[in-house]
Amino acid sequence: MHYETDKNNHGLPFNPFKSCVVPRPIAWISTLSREGCANLAPFSQFNIVGWDPPYIMFAASAHPVGARRKDSVCNVQETGEFVFNMATYDLRDAVNKSAMYVEADVDEFELAKRNPRSTSSRRGSPPRRCTSSACISRRWCCPVTAPRPHSTW
Ligand SMILES: Cc1cc2nc3c(=O)[nH]c(=O)nc-3n(C[C@H](O)[C@H](O)[C@H](O)COP(=O)(O)O)c2cc1C
């Protein structure tokens, strides 16, 4: 099959672009806003991109509403910190809940019924998910905005 990504002329019920790279594990990214509001969001577009020094990246698409950025991105840009939590199958319901679009001042740990007080990170200030099998705190973030046609950012 041949199709053009800007035309989406594939004739399939769903856009096959993301299915070209599967399976993708899910990062459950926790951040804090400047005001201290906790945010949780799943990202399948993530990976480690180096181990010496250890780097982790996650990629956020555009927010569906206007020229707004996703809260996770705003928080990382404001604080320079995020925590990667591995999203495992047993956490799937809470992970899906945390993918809802809500206002930036909504505590998504409360939304996903997670308690950030008992799961504060040892190093990074964003809370971590204590039952994740792996949690990695990252500082010194380098946000990159990829160019896109007709960008309003
Ligand atoms: C399993 C799963 C994987 C997702 N992966 C991504 C991703 O890689 N990039 C992205 O921009 N959004 C992804 N999303 C959607 C975001 O999680 C969603 O937009 C989230 O609400 C953003 O929250 P925020 O505004 O609090 O940062 C994913 C959602 C789900 C359920």
Ligand as a Chemical Component Dictionary entry (heavy atoms), coordinates in Angstrom:
data_LIG
# 
_chem_comp.id                   LIG 
_chem_comp.type                 NON-POLYMER 
_chem_comp.pdbx_formal_charge   0 
_chem_comp.three_letter_code    LIG 
# 
loop_
_chem_comp_atom.comp_id 
_chem_comp_atom.atom_id 
_chem_comp_atom.alt_atom_id 
_chem_comp_atom.type_symbol 
_chem_comp_atom.charge 
_chem_comp_atom.model_Cartn_x 
_chem_comp_atom.model_Cartn_y 
_chem_comp_atom.model_Cartn_z 
_chem_comp_atom.pdbx_ordinal 
LIG C1  C1  C 0 -1.901 4.768  25.688 1  
LIG C2  C2  C 0 -1.788 6.236  25.318 2  
LIG C3  C3  C 0 -0.642 6.702  24.709 3  
LIG C4  C4  C 0 -0.528 8.060  24.371 4  
LIG N1  N1  N 0 0.623  8.513  23.767 5  
LIG C5  C5  C 0 0.746  9.826  23.451 6  
LIG C6  C6  C 0 1.946  10.322 22.841 7  
LIG O1  O1  O 0 2.917  9.606  22.608 8  
LIG N2  N2  N 0 1.994  11.654 22.538 9  
LIG C7  C7  C 0 0.957  12.501 22.799 10 
LIG O2  O2  O 0 1.063  13.687 22.503 11 
LIG N3  N3  N 0 -0.189 12.059 23.379 12 
LIG C8  C8  C 0 -0.313 10.745 23.718 13 
LIG N4  N4  N 0 -1.457 10.298 24.308 14 
LIG C9  C9  C 0 -2.488 11.282 24.664 15 
LIG C10 C10 C 0 -2.084 12.030 25.940 16 
LIG O3  O3  O 0 -1.872 11.130 27.007 17 
LIG C11 C11 C 0 -3.189 13.019 26.292 18 
LIG O4  O4  O 0 -3.214 14.020 25.329 19 
LIG C12 C12 C 0 -2.975 13.585 27.664 20 
LIG O5  O5  O 0 -4.213 13.936 28.149 21 
LIG C13 C13 C 0 -2.075 14.793 27.703 22 
LIG O6  O6  O 0 -2.230 15.316 29.006 23 
LIG P1  P1  P 0 -1.648 16.668 29.519 24 
LIG O7  O7  O 0 -2.314 17.806 28.753 25 
LIG O8  O8  O 0 -2.040 16.606 30.950 26 
LIG O9  O9  O 0 -0.163 16.635 29.310 27 
LIG C14 C14 C 0 -1.586 8.953  24.650 28 
LIG C15 C15 C 0 -2.756 8.460  25.267 29 
LIG C16 C16 C 0 -2.869 7.113  25.589 30 
LIG C17 C17 C 0 -4.122 6.606  26.261 31 
# 
loop_
_chem_comp_bond.comp_id 
_chem_comp_bond.atom_id_1 
_chem_comp_bond.atom_id_2 
_chem_comp_bond.value_order 
_chem_comp_bond.pdbx_ordinal 
LIG C1  C2  SING 1  
LIG C2  C3  SING 2  
LIG C2  C16 DOUB 3  
LIG C3  C4  DOUB 4  
LIG C4  N1  SING 5  
LIG C4  C14 SING 6  
LIG N1  C5  DOUB 7  
LIG C5  C6  SING 8  
LIG C5  C8  SING 9  
LIG C6  O1  DOUB 10 
LIG C6  N2  SING 11 
LIG N2  C7  SING 12 
LIG C7  O2  DOUB 13 
LIG C7  N3  SING 14 
LIG N3  C8  DOUB 15 
LIG C8  N4  SING 16 
LIG N4  C9  SING 17 
LIG N4  C14 SING 18 
LIG C9  C10 SING 19 
LIG C10 O3  SING 20 
LIG C10 C11 SING 21 
LIG C11 O4  SING 22 
LIG C11 C12 SING 23 
LIG C12 O5  SING 24 
LIG C12 C13 SING 25 
LIG C13 O6  SING 26 
LIG O6  P1  SING 27 
LIG P1  O7  DOUB 28 
LIG P1  O8  SING 29 
LIG P1  O9  SING 30 
LIG C14 C15 DOUB 31 
LIG C15 C16 SING 32 
LIG C16 C17 SING 33 
# 
